[in-house]
Amino acid sequence: MPGVLIRDVPEELHDKLKERAEAHRRSLGREALVLLEQALSTPAGPPTLQQIDALRVEGAKLLTQDLIDRARTSGRP
């Protein structure tokens, strides 16, 4: 299995990783691997409209280009 070596990890970040590893009863390497797997399991890039819509507060309007255009021109002669 390939390995990865990360150099010059800031002390504060190392401490946080160490705390998380202890809390989850994992080694530092295993905790780092779990975090990488979680980060890379979701698609990169902006969220889709469906993802945004799922997070919408009830009664809130979905931001559309038409709504933006109307807001830009409202109240202008």
N, C-alpha and C positions, 0 to 999 in steps of 0.2 A: 504494500500500500504506500503511495507517495506521502511524503511528509512536507510540512511547511514550517519554516523558522521565521519568526517575526522579531526583528531587532528594534532596539530603541523605543520600547513601549514606555510611555510616560508613567511615572510612578503612581499617579492618581488613578489612571486607567487600570494598571496592574492591581492596585488595591481593590478596586471595585470588582474586577474579575475574580480575584481571590475570595472576596466576601460572598459573591454569588455562588462560586464553586462550593464553598463550605456550606452555604445554606441549602444547596441541592445535593450535598454529599457526593460531589464529583471532584475529580482532579482538575487542575487548571486547564490542561489540554482538552479534556472531555468537555468542560464547560464552554471553552472557546469553540470547539467543534459544534456543539449544540446551537450556540448563538449564530454561527455561520450558516448552519443548515436552516435555521428559522429565517434569517435575513434573505437567503437565496431561494427560499421556497415560494416567495411571493413574486409576481412579475414586477419587473422594474418599469419605471415610467409613470406618467400621470394616471390617476384612476379613471376608469371608464365611467360613462354617464350612469350606468346601472349601479356601480359601486357608490357613486355620489348620491344617487337617488335613495339607496338603501340607508344612508346615514342621515337623510333629510329629517328635520324636525317636523312634526305634524303641523300642517297649516302653512309651512314655509314654502315659498315658490322656488322652483328650480331656476338657477341663473342661466338665461339663454341670451344669445346675441341680440335678439329682438328687444328683450328687457333692458339690456345695456344701451342699445341705440336710443330707446325711448327715454331713458334716464339722462342721457347726454343732451338731448334736445328739449327736455321739459323745462318750461319756464323761460325759454329763449324766444325772442321775436323772430 
